[in-house]
Amino acid sequence: MKNSKLNKILITFIISFVFNSLSAQQLTFKDQIDQIAKEAKGDVGVALLNLEAGDTFLYNETMHFPMQSVYKFPLAMAVLSQVDAGKLTIDQKLHLTKRDLLPNTWSPLREKYPNANADVTLMEVLKATVSESDNNGCDILFRLLGGPKKVEKYIHGIGVKEIAIAATEEEMHTAWDVQFTNWCTPVAMQQLLSTFHKDDKLSEKSKQLLWDMMVDSPTGAKRIKALLPEGTVVAHKTGTSDTNKEGVTGAINDVGIIVLPNKHHLAITVFVANSKASTGIMEETIAKIAKAAYDNEINKQ
């Protein structure tokens, strides 16, 4: 009888110890994110999801953040859904005109075809838009689909609601406030990353195509990927705004999926907005959060 009572006390103690230890670890991780976020001197939103284990961490998850070029990821999904439906083909030719290749905006396509008047494949435009974040390529794709609202309708239609896709890159270049019409909550971007990776909204061929474009992207080397172990696979899309005359940067973002050593996949969204810190500090904030998230997942294994 005494042994039975002693065992119950021991079990209760062990359960309490484990529970309190886990709570302390979670608190420590949140405190860590709090400290890192303060360095950005602006708004920071984070959403983490282990796509296999289901573990989630959210931070300012319902705040509306300007996406900037992050919205080229849902745009690419919308384009590839049309390819899967047979309405577009990845090898179809698109004719580039001077109207398509605007000056004074980031555009590797314009640098490659300075005189325009060229026929290029949808694949080339899509890759330039996703991997190299080509702004002209982005707007070519918007026009191909019928405009930003058509893309928004597709994304809402696959179940991701807390996202607004309202303005083209050209329109975002007309006024500071326009960038804020293209917004997303961190939790909605987490949902979109999960939908892309786990659901059958795109064919396996299209998913692999987009995955490869995001992995091969040279942009954002100082963001999610910066502090992770060399060779870590990250499929991601960045977003970057200008800085206004008051010294405020609208958005420095990076979202994507990290492949962990145990082959699990960590969906990660880090949005930084309305910041008076330098671009370097904002990028470092993203890198530190990504490293903390990666280490937190490793420690669970």
C-alpha positions as CSV (number, residue, x, y, z in Angstrom):
1,M,0.0,0.0,0.0
2,K,2.8,2.4,0.9
3,N,4.7,1.5,-2.2
4,S,1.6,2.2,-4.3
5,K,1.1,5.6,-2.7
6,L,4.8,6.3,-3.1
7,N,4.7,5.4,-6.8
8,K,1.7,7.7,-7.4
9,I,3.5,10.6,-5.7
10,L,6.6,9.8,-7.9
11,I,4.6,9.7,-11.1
12,T,2.8,12.9,-10.2
13,F,6.2,14.6,-9.6
14,I,7.6,13.3,-12.9
15,I,4.6,14.5,-14.9
16,S,4.8,17.9,-13.2
17,F,8.5,18.1,-13.8
18,V,8.2,17.3,-17.5
19,F,5.2,19.7,-18.0
20,N,7.1,22.5,-16.2
21,S,10.2,21.8,-18.2
22,L,8.4,21.9,-21.5
23,S,6.6,25.1,-20.5
24,A,9.9,26.7,-19.6
25,Q,11.4,25.7,-22.9
26,Q,8.5,27.2,-24.8
27,L,8.7,30.3,-22.7
28,T,12.4,30.5,-23.3
29,F,11.9,30.3,-27.1
30,K,9.2,33.0,-27.0
31,D,11.5,35.2,-24.9
32,Q,14.2,34.6,-27.5
33,I,12.0,35.7,-30.3
34,D,10.9,38.7,-28.3
35,Q,14.5,39.8,-27.8
36,I,15.4,39.3,-31.5
37,A,12.3,41.1,-32.7
38,K,13.1,44.2,-30.6
39,E,16.3,44.7,-32.7
40,A,14.2,45.4,-35.8
41,K,12.7,48.6,-34.4
42,G,9.4,47.9,-36.1
43,D,6.7,45.4,-36.4
44,V,7.7,41.7,-36.6
45,G,5.5,38.8,-37.4
46,V,6.5,35.1,-37.2
47,A,4.7,31.9,-38.1
48,L,6.4,28.5,-37.7
49,L,5.0,25.1,-38.5
50,N,6.6,21.7,-38.6
51,L,4.7,20.2,-41.5
52,E,5.1,16.6,-40.3
53,A,4.9,17.0,-36.5
54,G,2.3,19.8,-36.5
55,D,4.2,21.9,-34.0
56,T,3.3,25.6,-34.4
57,F,4.7,28.9,-33.1
58,L,2.9,32.2,-33.8
59,Y,4.0,35.8,-33.1
60,N,1.8,38.8,-34.1
61,E,0.2,36.2,-36.3
62,T,-3.0,38.2,-37.2
63,M,-1.3,41.5,-38.0
64,H,-1.5,42.7,-41.6
65,F,2.0,42.9,-43.1
66,P,2.9,44.3,-46.6
67,M,4.2,41.4,-48.6
68,Q,6.1,43.2,-51.3
69,S,7.7,40.5,-53.6
70,V,6.6,37.7,-51.3
71,Y,3.3,37.8,-53.3
72,K,5.2,36.4,-56.3
73,F,4.9,33.0,-54.5
74,P,1.1,32.9,-54.6
75,L,1.2,34.5,-58.1
76,A,3.4,31.5,-59.2
77,M,0.9,29.1,-57.7
78,A,-1.9,30.7,-59.6
79,V,0.0,30.5,-62.9
80,L,0.9,26.9,-62.4
81,S,-2.7,26.0,-61.5
82,Q,-3.6,27.3,-65.0
83,V,-0.9,25.2,-66.4
84,D,-2.3,22.1,-64.6
85,A,-5.7,23.0,-65.9
86,G,-4.4,23.0,-69.5
87,K,-5.2,26.7,-70.0
88,L,-1.6,27.7,-70.2
89,T,1.5,25.7,-71.1
90,I,4.9,26.1,-69.5
91,D,6.6,26.3,-72.9
92,Q,4.2,28.7,-74.5
93,K,5.7,31.8,-76.0
94,L,5.1,35.3,-74.6
95,H,6.0,38.3,-76.7
96,L,8.0,41.0,-74.8
97,T,7.4,44.7,-75.8
98,K,8.8,47.9,-74.4
99,R,5.6,48.3,-72.4
100,D,6.5,45.0,-70.7
101,L,10.0,46.0,-69.7
102,L,9.7,49.2,-67.7
103,P,12.8,51.1,-66.6
104,N,13.6,52.1,-63.0
105,T,12.5,48.7,-61.5
106,W,14.4,45.5,-60.7
107,S,14.2,43.4,-63.9
108,P,16.8,40.8,-65.0
109,L,14.5,40.2,-68.0
110,R,15.0,43.8,-69.1
111,E,18.7,43.5,-68.8
112,K,18.7,40.3,-70.9
113,Y,16.3,41.8,-73.5
114,P,17.1,45.6,-73.5
115,N,15.5,46.1,-76.9
116,A,12.4,44.0,-76.0
117,N,10.6,42.6,-79.2
118,A,11.5,39.1,-78.1
119,D,9.6,35.8,-77.7
120,V,10.3,34.0,-74.5
121,T,8.7,31.0,-72.8
122,L,6.3,31.2,-69.8
123,M,8.9,29.1,-68.0
124,E,11.6,31.8,-68.4
125,V,9.3,34.6,-67.2
126,L,8.1,32.5,-64.3
127,K,11.6,31.6,-63.2
128,A,12.8,35.2,-63.5
129,T,9.8,36.3,-61.4
130,V,10.2,33.7,-58.6
131,S,13.9,33.0,-58.5
132,E,15.2,36.5,-59.3
133,S,12.2,38.5,-58.1
134,D,11.8,40.2,-61.5
135,N,9.2,43.0,-61.2
136,N,8.5,43.3,-64.9
137,G,8.1,39.5,-65.0
138,C,5.6,39.7,-62.2
139,D,3.4,42.2,-64.0
140,I,3.6,40.2,-67.2
141,L,2.2,37.2,-65.3
142,F,-0.5,39.4,-63.7
143,R,-1.6,40.5,-67.1
144,L,-1.6,36.9,-68.4
145,L,-4.0,35.9,-65.6
146,G,-6.2,39.0,-65.7
147,G,-4.8,41.1,-62.9
148,P,-4.0,40.8,-59.2
149,K,-7.7,40.3,-58.2
150,K,-7.8,37.1,-60.2
151,V,-4.8,35.8,-58.3
152,E,-6.4,36.8,-55.0
153,K,-9.6,35.0,-56.0
154,Y,-7.6,31.8,-56.6
155,I,-5.7,32.0,-53.3
156,H,-9.0,32.7,-51.4
157,G,-10.5,29.8,-53.3
158,I,-8.0,27.3,-52.0
159,G,-8.8,28.3,-48.5
160,V,-6.3,31.1,-47.6
161,K,-8.4,34.1,-46.8
162,E,-6.3,36.5,-44.7
163,I,-4.3,37.8,-47.7
164,A,-5.0,40.7,-50.1
165,I,-3.4,40.9,-53.6
166,A,-4.6,44.2,-55.0
167,A,-1.8,46.0,-56.9
168,T,0.8,45.3,-59.5
169,E,4.5,46.1,-59.1
170,E,4.1,49.0,-61.4
171,E,1.3,50.3,-59.2
172,M,3.3,49.8,-56.1
173,H,6.0,52.1,-57.6
174,T,3.5,55.0,-57.9
175,A,3.0,55.8,-54.2
176,W,4.3,54.7,-50.8
177,D,1.0,53.6,-49.4
178,V,0.1,51.2,-52.3
179,Q,2.4,48.5,-50.9
180,F,0.1,48.1,-47.9
181,T,-2.8,47.1,-50.2
182,N,-0.9,43.8,-50.8
183,W,-0.9,42.4,-47.3
184,C,-0.9,39.0,-45.5
185,T,-1.0,37.8,-42.0
186,P,1.8,35.5,-40.9
187,V,-0.7,32.7,-40.0
188,A,-2.2,32.9,-43.5
189,M,1.2,32.7,-45.2
190,Q,1.9,29.7,-43.0
191,Q,-1.3,28.2,-44.3
192,L,-0.4,28.9,-47.9
193,L,3.1,27.3,-47.4
194,S,1.4,24.2,-45.9
195,T,-1.2,24.0,-48.7
196,F,1.6,24.3,-51.3
197,H,3.6,21.5,-49.7
198,K,1.0,19.1,-48.4
199,D,-2.1,19.5,-50.5
200,D,-3.0,18.6,-54.1
201,K,-3.8,22.1,-55.3
202,L,-1.0,21.8,-57.8
203,S,0.2,18.7,-59.7
204,E,3.4,17.0,-58.4
205,K,5.2,18.3,-61.5
206,S,4.2,21.9,-60.9
207,K,5.0,21.7,-57.2
208,Q,8.4,20.4,-57.9
209,L,9.0,23.1,-60.5
210,L,8.0,25.9,-58.1
211,W,10.0,24.2,-55.2
212,D,13.1,24.2,-57.4
213,M,12.7,27.8,-58.4
214,M,12.4,28.8,-54.7
215,V,15.4,26.7,-53.7
216,D,17.6,28.1,-56.5
217,S,16.8,31.7,-55.7
218,P,19.9,33.8,-55.1
219,T,17.9,36.5,-53.3
220,G,17.9,37.0,-49.5
221,A,21.2,35.3,-48.8
222,K,21.4,37.3,-45.5
223,R,17.9,36.3,-44.4
224,I,16.4,32.8,-43.6
225,K,19.5,31.0,-45.0
226,A,22.2,33.2,-43.5
227,L,22.9,31.4,-40.1
228,L,21.7,27.9,-41.0
229,P,24.2,25.1,-41.4
230,E,25.9,25.1,-44.8
231,G,24.0,22.9,-47.3
232,T,20.6,23.3,-45.6
233,V,17.9,23.3,-48.3
234,V,15.6,26.3,-48.1
235,A,12.8,27.0,-50.6
236,H,11.8,30.6,-50.1
237,K,10.6,33.9,-51.4
238,T,11.8,37.3,-50.3
239,G,10.1,40.7,-50.2
240,T,11.8,44.1,-50.0
241,S,10.5,47.7,-50.0
242,D,12.2,51.1,-50.3
243,T,12.9,53.4,-47.4
244,N,10.9,56.7,-47.3
245,K,12.2,60.2,-46.4
246,E,11.3,59.6,-42.8
247,G,13.8,56.7,-42.7
248,V,11.0,54.0,-42.5
249,T,11.3,50.8,-44.5
250,G,8.0,49.4,-45.4
251,A,8.9,45.7,-45.5
252,I,11.9,43.3,-45.3
253,N,10.5,39.8,-45.6
254,D,11.4,36.2,-46.2
255,V,9.0,33.2,-46.2
256,G,9.6,29.5,-47.1
257,I,10.3,26.0,-46.1
258,I,13.4,24.7,-44.4
259,V,14.4,21.0,-44.8
260,L,15.5,19.8,-41.4
261,P,18.1,17.0,-40.8
262,N,15.4,14.5,-40.0
263,K,13.8,15.3,-43.4
264,H,10.9,17.1,-41.7
265,H,9.9,20.4,-43.2
266,L,9.7,23.7,-41.3
267,A,7.4,26.3,-42.8
268,I,8.7,29.7,-41.8
269,T,7.3,33.2,-42.2
270,V,9.1,36.2,-41.0
271,F,7.7,39.7,-41.8
272,V,9.4,42.9,-40.7
273,A,7.5,46.1,-41.4
274,N,7.5,49.9,-40.6
275,S,11.1,49.7,-39.3
276,K,13.6,52.5,-38.7
277,A,16.5,50.0,-38.4
278,S,19.0,49.5,-41.2
279,T,18.4,46.9,-43.9
280,G,21.3,44.9,-42.4
281,I,19.7,44.8,-39.0
282,M,16.3,43.8,-40.4
283,E,17.9,41.0,-42.4
284,E,19.8,39.9,-39.3
285,T,16.6,39.8,-37.4
286,I,15.1,37.4,-39.9
287,A,18.3,35.3,-39.9
288,K,18.4,35.1,-36.1
289,I,14.7,34.1,-35.9
290,A,15.3,31.4,-38.5
291,K,18.3,30.1,-36.7
292,A,16.4,30.1,-33.4
293,A,13.6,28.2,-35.0
294,Y,15.9,25.7,-36.6
295,D,17.7,25.0,-33.3
296,N,14.4,24.7,-31.5
297,E,13.3,22.0,-33.9
298,I,16.7,20.2,-33.6
299,N,16.4,20.2,-29.8
300,K,13.1,18.4,-30.0
301,Q,14.5,15.5,-31.9
